[in-house]
Amino acid sequence: MIQVLLYPDALSMVGSMNAFEIYNDSKTDVVFALRYHGAEQNIVQHTYTPNDEHRITVDVKDIILPLLAFELKDDSTPYIQENIMKAFSAEIYEVGDAGNKKEFSFSVIRAGVDKLADSAENFLKNNFLTWQPQVKAVTYYSPEFLTYYAAEACAVKCKAYLWNGTGYTESEITLAHLTEGCVYTIPVQYAIIAKALNQKTPSYYDVWVEKEGGDRLTYVQRYYASDMKSEEEEWFLFENSLGGVDCFRAYGNSENTAEHTHNVAEIEDDSEEYRVDT
């Protein structure tokens, strides 16, 4: 008789998800099939033989990871990440006994936290998918994004602090209303916030997610205005291990130290350079 001792949580992060731990006291070969939830065609189907302890471990992390993807759009408005999270179904049964199968359904998001102590759902509810500093210096044009999984219907809020000569005037705006169960990327570049404030330029601004009733779900992410650090400042966007996209600013002096190898072909008395390896 098959017993499934461990399996992925209903909502899992692909980098931290549980493997399937299967126990079969009869030592009969076991079939494992994985498909998209609601689909008829399998993504994979394999047959496994239990070890001497009657156990089988099936880790689907490497199968699922290539099926999930982050999309970066050149857009100033929040948008849904269609492919960063997908729902799957798994079937497990003994060979020749497909009528007595065990089924598991779970959703997986392209993210991961090493040695996660909390559930994925709680972590995703309370955190943006970013590793950027909680207080971050930005320029007017440097690209900034926050990606968030909406565990429930909620709103992304922004509070800007504008200097009036004697103190700060606060102005709060709503950047997006999020639908439950979807992952959103919210552009929070300084220029976008300034446009939403009718071209007012705040000294700094805070971004967070709150419930429809007003209770805050995430920490407060703060951005403050900063000048360029150098004439050769460069911006780098990269996908982080949480599945979102972050930007860091590199500044200082750059120097090209590349070496070049010139390849020369000699034909009779003529020499011709045909390739330069850098």
Sine and cosine of phi, psi and omega as CSV:
sin_phi,cos_phi,sin_psi,cos_psi,sin_omega,cos_omega
0.00,0.00,0.71,-0.70,-0.03,-1.00
-0.99,0.12,0.71,-0.70,0.18,-0.98
-0.80,-0.59,0.75,-0.66,0.06,-1.00
-0.99,-0.17,0.96,-0.28,-0.12,-0.99
-0.99,0.17,-0.49,0.87,-0.03,-1.00
-0.52,-0.86,0.61,-0.80,0.00,-1.00
-0.40,-0.92,0.24,-0.97,-0.04,-1.00
-0.89,0.46,0.56,-0.83,0.09,-1.00
-0.91,0.42,0.31,-0.95,-0.01,-1.00
-0.83,0.56,-0.58,0.81,0.14,-0.99
-0.82,-0.57,0.88,-0.48,-0.07,-1.00
-0.80,-0.60,0.48,-0.88,0.20,-0.98
-0.99,-0.10,0.76,-0.65,-0.17,-0.99
-0.86,0.51,-0.54,0.84,-0.01,-1.00
-0.98,0.21,-0.20,0.98,-0.07,-1.00
-0.80,-0.60,0.19,0.98,-0.15,-0.99
-0.98,0.21,0.44,-0.90,0.04,-1.00
-0.95,0.30,0.54,-0.84,0.19,-0.98
-0.99,0.12,0.25,-0.97,0.12,-0.99
-0.99,0.12,0.85,-0.53,0.08,-1.00
-0.94,-0.33,0.92,-0.40,-0.14,-0.99
-0.91,-0.42,0.71,-0.71,0.07,-1.00
-0.88,-0.47,0.78,-0.63,0.02,-1.00
-0.73,-0.68,0.96,-0.28,-0.10,-0.99
-0.94,0.35,-0.27,0.96,-0.02,-1.00
-1.00,0.01,-0.15,0.99,-0.03,-1.00
0.89,0.46,0.24,0.97,0.08,-1.00
-0.95,0.31,0.54,-0.84,0.05,-1.00
-0.85,0.52,0.53,-0.85,-0.08,-1.00
-0.86,-0.51,0.68,-0.74,0.06,-1.00
-0.99,-0.13,0.74,-0.67,0.09,-1.00
-0.86,-0.52,0.81,-0.58,0.01,-1.00
-0.79,-0.61,0.69,-0.72,0.01,-1.00
-0.82,-0.57,0.71,-0.71,0.04,-1.00
-0.56,-0.83,0.25,-0.97,0.17,-0.99
-0.91,0.42,0.59,-0.81,-0.03,-1.00
-0.88,0.47,0.81,-0.59,0.00,-1.00
1.00,-0.02,-0.15,0.99,0.00,-1.00
-1.00,0.00,0.35,-0.94,0.03,-1.00
-0.99,-0.13,-0.51,0.86,-0.05,-1.00
-1.00,0.08,0.68,-0.73,0.01,-1.00
-0.98,0.22,0.57,-0.82,0.18,-0.98
-0.97,0.23,-0.74,0.67,0.09,-1.00
-0.61,-0.79,0.45,-0.90,0.15,-0.99
-0.54,-0.84,0.85,-0.53,-0.04,-1.00
-0.73,-0.69,0.40,-0.92,0.09,-1.00
-0.93,-0.36,0.74,-0.68,-0.06,-1.00
-0.84,-0.54,0.56,-0.83,0.08,-1.00
-0.96,-0.26,0.79,-0.61,0.01,-1.00
-0.88,0.47,0.50,-0.86,0.04,-1.00
-0.98,0.18,-0.17,-0.99,-0.06,-1.00
-0.90,0.43,-0.34,0.94,0.02,-1.00
-0.99,-0.14,0.26,0.97,0.04,-1.00
0.92,0.39,0.41,0.91,-0.09,-1.00
-0.90,-0.43,0.46,-0.89,0.09,-1.00
-0.70,-0.71,0.72,-0.70,0.10,-1.00
-0.90,-0.43,0.83,-0.56,0.03,-1.00
-0.86,-0.51,0.94,-0.34,0.02,-1.00
-0.99,-0.17,0.92,-0.40,-0.07,-1.00
-0.99,-0.11,0.11,0.99,-0.05,-1.00
-0.84,0.55,-0.75,0.66,-0.05,-1.00
-0.95,0.31,-0.34,0.94,0.07,-1.00
-0.98,0.20,-0.66,0.75,-0.11,-0.99
-0.98,0.17,-0.59,0.81,-0.09,-1.00
-0.80,0.60,-0.73,0.68,0.00,-1.00
-0.92,0.38,-0.22,0.97,-0.01,-1.00
-1.00,0.06,-0.14,0.99,-0.03,-1.00
-0.93,-0.36,0.60,-0.80,-0.06,-1.00
-0.49,-0.87,0.57,-0.82,0.11,-0.99
-1.00,-0.08,0.66,-0.75,0.02,-1.00
-0.89,-0.46,0.81,-0.58,0.04,-1.00
-0.97,-0.23,0.88,-0.48,-0.02,-1.00
-0.95,-0.32,0.54,-0.84,0.10,-0.99
-1.00,0.09,0.97,0.26,-0.13,-0.99
-0.65,-0.76,0.59,-0.81,-0.01,-1.00
-0.99,-0.12,-0.01,1.00,0.00,-1.00
-0.92,-0.40,0.47,-0.88,0.01,-1.00
-0.87,0.49,0.57,-0.82,-0.01,-1.00
-0.59,-0.81,0.39,-0.92,-0.04,-1.00
-0.99,0.13,0.67,-0.74,0.15,-0.99
-1.00,0.08,0.98,-0.20,-0.12,-0.99
-0.94,0.34,-0.51,0.86,-0.18,-0.98
-0.90,-0.43,0.13,0.99,-0.03,-1.00
-0.99,0.16,-0.30,0.95,0.01,-1.00
-0.65,-0.76,0.69,-0.72,0.03,-1.00
-0.64,-0.77,0.41,-0.91,0.02,-1.00
-0.98,-0.19,0.65,-0.76,-0.05,-1.00
-0.77,-0.64,0.35,-0.94,0.13,-0.99
-0.76,-0.65,0.64,-0.77,0.03,-1.00
-0.84,-0.55,0.64,-0.77,0.07,-1.00
-0.86,-0.52,0.69,-0.73,-0.02,-1.00
-0.73,-0.68,0.78,-0.62,0.01,-1.00
-0.35,-0.94,0.34,-0.94,0.06,-1.00
-0.96,0.28,0.53,-0.85,0.05,-1.00
-0.85,0.53,0.79,-0.62,0.00,-1.00
1.00,0.08,0.03,1.00,-0.02,-1.00
-0.74,-0.67,0.78,0.62,-0.05,-1.00
-0.91,0.42,-0.33,0.94,0.01,-1.00
-0.97,0.26,-0.23,0.97,-0.01,-1.00
-0.89,-0.45,0.88,0.48,-0.09,-1.00
-0.99,-0.14,0.40,-0.92,0.11,-0.99
-0.95,-0.30,0.72,-0.69,-0.06,-1.00
-0.87,-0.49,0.62,-0.79,0.01,-1.00
-0.70,-0.72,0.71,-0.70,0.05,-1.00
-0.87,-0.49,0.66,-0.75,-0.03,-1.00
-0.36,-0.93,0.44,-0.90,0.06,-1.00
-0.94,-0.33,0.58,-0.82,-0.05,-1.00
-0.77,-0.64,0.72,-0.69,0.04,-1.00
-0.93,-0.38,0.59,-0.80,-0.02,-1.00
-0.96,0.28,1.00,0.08,-0.01,-1.00
-0.32,-0.95,0.18,-0.98,0.04,-1.00
-0.16,-0.99,0.62,-0.79,0.06,-1.00
-0.75,-0.66,0.79,-0.61,-0.02,-1.00
-0.93,0.36,0.75,-0.66,0.04,-1.00
0.81,0.59,0.78,0.63,-0.01,-1.00
-0.90,0.43,0.85,-0.53,-0.05,-1.00
-1.00,0.02,-0.40,0.92,-0.04,-1.00
-0.97,-0.23,0.10,-0.99,0.09,-1.00
-0.96,0.28,0.43,-0.90,0.02,-1.00
-0.87,0.49,-0.64,0.77,-0.04,-1.00
-0.88,0.47,-0.70,0.72,0.01,-1.00
-0.92,0.40,-0.65,0.76,0.01,-1.00
-0.89,0.46,-0.72,0.69,-0.04,-1.00
-0.92,0.39,-0.52,0.85,0.00,-1.00
-0.93,0.38,-0.55,0.83,-0.13,-0.99
-0.98,-0.17,-0.08,1.00,-0.11,-0.99
-0.71,-0.70,0.59,-0.81,0.24,-0.97
-0.96,0.28,0.38,-0.92,0.04,-1.00
-1.00,0.09,0.95,0.31,-0.05,-1.00
-0.45,-0.89,0.47,-0.88,0.13,-0.99
-0.92,-0.38,0.16,0.99,-0.05,-1.00
-0.92,0.40,0.40,-0.92,0.03,-1.00
-0.85,0.53,0.55,-0.84,-0.04,-1.00
-0.93,0.36,-0.41,0.91,0.13,-0.99
-0.86,-0.52,0.87,-0.48,-0.20,-0.98
-0.72,-0.70,0.71,-0.70,0.07,-1.00
-0.99,0.11,0.72,-0.69,-0.02,-1.00
-0.70,-0.71,0.42,-0.91,0.14,-0.99
-0.99,-0.10,0.04,-1.00,-0.03,-1.00
-0.89,0.45,-0.59,0.81,-0.13,-0.99
-0.94,-0.34,-0.11,0.99,-0.05,-1.00
-0.91,0.42,0.73,-0.68,-0.09,-1.00
-0.96,0.29,0.77,-0.64,0.00,-1.00
-0.72,-0.69,0.68,-0.73,-0.02,-1.00
-0.66,-0.75,0.52,-0.86,0.17,-0.99
-0.80,-0.60,0.78,-0.63,0.03,-1.00
-0.93,-0.37,0.66,-0.75,-0.12,-0.99
-0.55,-0.84,0.67,-0.75,0.12,-0.99
-1.00,-0.05,0.84,-0.54,-0.03,-1.00
-1.00,0.03,0.98,-0.20,0.04,-1.00
-0.95,0.30,-0.32,0.95,0.05,-1.00
-0.46,-0.89,0.23,-0.97,0.04,-1.00
-0.87,0.49,0.76,-0.65,-0.09,-1.00
-0.39,-0.92,-0.02,-1.00,-0.03,-1.00
-0.69,-0.73,0.57,-0.82,0.08,-1.00
-0.99,-0.11,0.86,-0.51,-0.06,-1.00
-0.94,-0.33,0.44,-0.90,0.06,-1.00
-0.66,-0.75,0.76,-0.65,0.08,-1.00
-0.88,-0.47,0.86,-0.51,-0.02,-1.00
-0.98,-0.20,0.58,-0.82,-0.01,-1.00
-0.90,-0.44,0.92,-0.40,-0.08,-1.00
-0.94,-0.34,0.78,-0.62,-0.02,-1.00
-0.97,0.23,0.80,-0.60,-0.03,-1.00
-0.95,-0.33,0.16,0.99,0.01,-1.00
0.95,-0.30,-0.52,0.85,0.00,-1.00
-0.83,-0.56,-0.33,0.95,-0.02,-1.00
-0.16,-0.99,-0.20,-0.98,-0.04,-1.00
-0.97,-0.25,0.73,-0.68,0.15,-0.99
-0.99,-0.13,0.76,-0.65,-0.04,-1.00
-1.00,-0.10,0.66,-0.75,0.04,-1.00
-0.69,-0.73,0.87,-0.50,-0.06,-1.00
-0.95,-0.31,0.71,-0.71,0.01,-1.00
-0.72,-0.69,0.34,-0.94,0.09,-1.00
-0.98,-0.21,0.84,-0.54,-0.02,-1.00
-1.00,0.08,-0.53,0.85,-0.04,-1.00
-0.23,-0.97,0.49,-0.87,0.20,-0.98
-0.96,-0.29,0.81,-0.59,-0.13,-0.99
-0.96,-0.28,0.64,-0.77,0.02,-1.00
-1.00,0.00,0.64,-0.77,-0.02,-1.00
-0.84,0.54,0.69,-0.72,0.08,-1.00
1.00,0.09,0.10,0.99,-0.01,-1.00
-0.91,-0.41,0.43,-0.90,0.07,-1.00
-0.96,-0.29,0.76,-0.65,-0.05,-1.00
-0.86,-0.51,0.54,-0.84,0.21,-0.98
-0.94,-0.35,0.81,-0.59,-0.06,-1.00
-0.91,-0.41,0.92,-0.38,0.09,-1.00
-0.92,0.38,0.80,-0.60,-0.03,-1.00
-0.80,-0.60,0.51,0.86,0.06,-1.00
-0.86,0.52,0.55,-0.83,-0.03,-1.00
-0.82,0.58,-0.69,0.73,-0.03,-1.00
-0.88,0.47,-0.59,0.81,0.01,-1.00
-0.93,0.37,-0.66,0.75,0.03,-1.00
-0.91,0.41,-0.67,0.74,0.01,-1.00
-0.88,0.48,-0.65,0.76,0.03,-1.00
-0.90,0.44,-0.65,0.76,0.02,-1.00
-0.92,0.40,-0.38,0.93,0.03,-1.00
-0.99,-0.11,0.35,0.94,-0.02,-1.00
0.88,0.48,0.72,0.70,0.07,-1.00
0.92,0.39,0.33,0.94,0.15,-0.99
-0.98,0.19,0.55,-0.84,-0.07,-1.00
-0.92,-0.39,0.97,-0.22,-0.02,-1.00
-0.96,0.27,0.42,-0.91,0.12,-0.99
-0.95,0.30,-0.60,0.80,0.10,-1.00
-0.37,-0.93,0.26,-0.97,0.01,-1.00
-0.52,-0.85,0.51,-0.86,-0.03,-1.00
-0.93,-0.36,0.58,-0.81,0.04,-1.00
-0.77,-0.64,0.70,-0.71,0.05,-1.00
-0.43,-0.90,0.16,-0.99,0.05,-1.00
-0.90,-0.44,0.69,-0.73,0.01,-1.00
-0.71,-0.70,0.39,-0.92,0.07,-1.00
-0.93,0.38,0.21,-0.98,0.02,-1.00
-0.88,0.47,-0.48,0.88,0.02,-1.00
-0.98,0.18,-0.16,0.99,0.05,-1.00
0.95,-0.32,-0.17,0.99,0.01,-1.00
-0.96,0.29,0.73,-0.69,-0.05,-1.00
-0.97,0.26,0.68,-0.74,0.02,-1.00
-0.99,-0.17,-0.66,0.75,-0.08,-1.00
-0.96,-0.27,0.13,-0.99,0.19,-0.98
-0.94,0.33,0.17,-0.99,0.02,-1.00
-1.00,-0.08,0.86,-0.52,0.06,-1.00
-1.00,-0.08,0.84,-0.55,-0.07,-1.00
-0.93,-0.37,0.67,-0.75,0.10,-1.00
-0.83,-0.56,0.66,-0.76,0.06,-1.00
-0.76,-0.65,0.51,-0.86,-0.10,-1.00
-0.93,0.36,0.68,-0.74,-0.02,-1.00
-0.61,-0.80,0.56,-0.83,0.09,-1.00
-0.98,0.22,0.24,-0.97,0.11,-0.99
-0.87,0.49,0.65,-0.76,-0.03,-1.00
-0.99,0.16,-0.44,0.90,0.04,-1.00
-0.32,-0.95,0.26,-0.97,0.00,-1.00
-0.91,0.41,-0.42,0.91,-0.04,-1.00
-0.97,-0.25,0.41,0.91,0.01,-1.00
-0.87,0.49,0.69,-0.72,0.01,-1.00
-0.82,-0.57,0.51,-0.86,0.00,-1.00
-0.92,-0.40,0.70,-0.71,0.00,-1.00
-0.83,-0.55,0.84,-0.55,0.11,-0.99
-0.99,-0.15,0.69,-0.72,0.02,-1.00
-0.55,-0.84,0.52,-0.85,0.07,-1.00
-0.98,0.18,0.81,-0.58,-0.03,-1.00
-1.00,-0.02,0.08,-1.00,-0.08,-1.00
-0.96,0.28,-0.13,0.99,0.08,-1.00
-1.00,-0.02,-0.06,1.00,0.04,-1.00
0.99,-0.14,-0.19,0.98,0.04,-1.00
-1.00,-0.01,-0.16,-0.99,0.02,-1.00
-0.82,-0.57,0.71,-0.70,0.00,-1.00
-0.86,-0.51,0.32,-0.95,0.03,-1.00
-0.80,-0.60,0.71,-0.70,0.17,-0.98
-0.80,-0.60,0.47,-0.88,-0.06,-1.00
-0.97,-0.24,0.79,-0.61,0.06,-1.00
-0.94,-0.35,0.74,-0.68,-0.03,-1.00
-0.57,-0.82,0.27,-0.96,-0.08,-1.00
0.79,-0.61,-0.41,-0.91,0.02,-1.00
-0.97,-0.24,0.70,-0.71,0.03,-1.00
-0.93,-0.37,0.52,-0.85,-0.02,-1.00
-0.66,-0.75,0.70,-0.72,0.03,-1.00
-1.00,-0.01,0.92,-0.38,-0.03,-1.00
-0.93,-0.37,0.40,0.91,-0.04,-1.00
-0.93,0.37,0.56,-0.83,0.09,-1.00
-0.96,-0.28,0.55,-0.84,-0.06,-1.00
-0.86,-0.50,0.73,-0.69,0.10,-1.00
-0.94,-0.34,0.87,-0.50,-0.03,-1.00
-1.00,-0.09,0.85,-0.53,0.02,-1.00
-0.99,-0.15,0.77,-0.63,-0.10,-0.99
-0.84,-0.54,0.74,-0.67,0.08,-1.00
-0.96,-0.27,0.73,-0.69,0.02,-1.00
-0.93,-0.36,0.87,-0.50,0.03,-1.00
-0.85,-0.52,0.93,-0.36,-0.13,-0.99
0.82,0.57,-0.90,-0.44,-0.03,-1.00
-0.98,-0.21,0.13,0.99,-0.05,-1.00
-0.97,-0.26,0.69,-0.73,0.09,-1.00
-0.93,-0.37,0.70,-0.71,-0.03,-1.00
-0.68,-0.73,0.78,-0.63,0.06,-1.00
-0.99,0.17,0.85,-0.53,-0.11,-0.99
-0.89,-0.45,-0.20,0.98,0.04,-1.00
-0.33,-0.94,0.62,-0.78,0.09,-1.00
-0.86,-0.51,0.89,-0.45,0.04,-1.00
-1.00,-0.05,0.81,-0.59,0.00,-1.00
-0.95,-0.30,0.00,0.00,0.00,0.00
